Amino acid sequence: MASSFFWNRIANRYARQPLGDEAAYQKKLQITRDYLELDMEVLEFGCGTGSTALAHAPFVKHILATDFSAKMIEIAQGKADAQNIENITFQRANIDELNLPDQSLDVVMGHSILHLLDNWRDVIIKVHGKLKPGGTFITSTACIADTMPYFRFIAPIMRLLGLTLQIFTTKELEQSLTNAGFEIEHQWQPGEGASLFVVAKKR
Ligand SMILES: C[S@@+](CC[C@H](N)C(=O)[O-])C[C@H]1O[C@@H](n2cnc3c(N)ncnc32)[C@H](O)[C@@H]1O
């Protein structure tokens, strides 16, 4: 199982880092907002320093925002406290250990995380199980094999440095979502090599 060591080490730097493409991020927030309602229960896994959960909090009932890095969660909680946002529960948890009732969530978000998980296909299946029928999974994912298939050879070296990378294509991601029982409703890639933004509905 991947360790949180790498992410704890870089958390402060990650929090300070400006977004690569602010316009694309804002557009993803806007698209997501169309799927949110004030009575909704939302999960965000791999929430990092909490920016996305904080942005969506005013538009839903409650967000459980989880990350296995204690440092990321500490920073996220600090931001929520500073902004007096009370409807987010930040929790340190590995996605594999997250035990929620089946069919209990309206929306699940996982941004810039599936490509970090050894068992990303199983995680998609798990997300599907936790969503209510008609629920929505929203993910922004680096499909590294589309443009940099040679990363398959670099990934083992990165693993030695503590960063697990999964190298898959857009097609493989789409296929895994469909196999799990999702219907892809919206798909957008801001540019070549950019993360693929997907809104998928539980059938
Ligand atoms: C690239 S960052 C993305 C953070 C945030 N979602 C964003 O879009 O800025 C990946 C995050 O996933 C977390 N993470 C990686 N593997 C995880 C796992 N197995 N369970 C929970 N969190 C994990 C890391 O700690 C890190 O905060």
The ligand as an SDF file (V2000), in Angstrom:
LIG
                    3D

 27 29  0  0  0  0  0  0  0  0999 V2000
   -2.1150   15.2730   -6.2850 C   0  0  0  0  0  0  0  0  0  0  0  0
   -2.8220   15.4410   -4.7160 S   0  0  0  0  0  0  0  0  0  0  0  0
   -4.4360   16.0380   -5.1370 C   0  0  0  0  0  0  0  0  0  0  0  0
   -5.0740   16.7970   -4.0180 C   0  0  0  0  0  0  0  0  0  0  0  0
   -6.4230   17.4380   -4.4010 C   0  0  0  0  0  0  0  0  0  0  0  0
   -7.4080   16.4560   -4.7250 N   0  0  0  0  0  0  0  0  0  0  0  0
   -6.2300   18.4060   -5.5360 C   0  0  0  0  0  0  0  0  0  0  0  0
   -6.8430   18.2050   -6.5940 O   0  0  0  0  0  0  0  0  0  0  0  0
   -5.4710   19.3690   -5.3660 O   0  0  0  0  0  0  0  0  0  0  0  0
   -3.1430   13.7800   -4.2580 C   0  0  0  0  0  0  0  0  0  0  0  0
   -3.6940   13.6340   -2.8490 C   0  0  0  0  0  0  0  0  0  0  0  0
   -4.1290   12.2890   -2.6760 O   0  0  0  0  0  0  0  0  0  0  0  0
   -3.7460   11.8410   -1.3980 C   0  0  0  0  0  0  0  0  0  0  0  0
   -3.6880   10.3730   -1.4520 N   0  0  0  0  0  0  0  0  0  0  0  0
   -2.8370    9.5990   -2.1960 C   0  0  0  0  0  0  0  0  0  0  0  0
   -3.0880    8.3120   -2.0130 N   0  0  0  0  0  0  0  0  0  0  0  0
   -4.1280    8.2320   -1.1330 C   0  0  0  0  0  0  0  0  0  0  0  0
   -4.8610    7.1610   -0.5610 C   0  0  0  0  0  0  0  0  0  0  0  0
   -4.5460    5.8860   -0.8280 N   0  0  0  0  0  0  0  0  0  0  0  0
   -5.8900    7.4460    0.2850 N   0  0  0  0  0  0  0  0  0  0  0  0
   -6.1850    8.7380    0.5750 C   0  0  0  0  0  0  0  0  0  0  0  0
   -5.5280    9.7990    0.0750 N   0  0  0  0  0  0  0  0  0  0  0  0
   -4.5130    9.5530   -0.7830 C   0  0  0  0  0  0  0  0  0  0  0  0
   -2.4100   12.5380   -1.1380 C   0  0  0  0  0  0  0  0  0  0  0  0
   -2.1280   12.6210    0.2260 O   0  0  0  0  0  0  0  0  0  0  0  0
   -2.6530   13.9050   -1.7780 C   0  0  0  0  0  0  0  0  0  0  0  0
   -3.1660   14.8340   -0.8620 O   0  0  0  0  0  0  0  0  0  0  0  0
  1  2  1  0
  2  3  1  0
  2 10  1  0
  3  4  1  0
  4  5  1  0
  5  6  1  0
  5  7  1  0
  7  8  2  0
  7  9  1  0
 10 11  1  0
 11 12  1  0
 11 26  1  0
 12 13  1  0
 13 14  1  0
 13 24  1  0
 14 15  1  0
 14 23  1  0
 15 16  2  0
 16 17  1  0
 17 18  1  0
 17 23  2  0
 18 19  1  0
 18 20  2  0
 20 21  1  0
 21 22  2  0
 22 23  1  0
 24 25  1  0
 24 26  1  0
 26 27  1  0
M  CHG  2   2   1   9  -1
M  END
$$$$
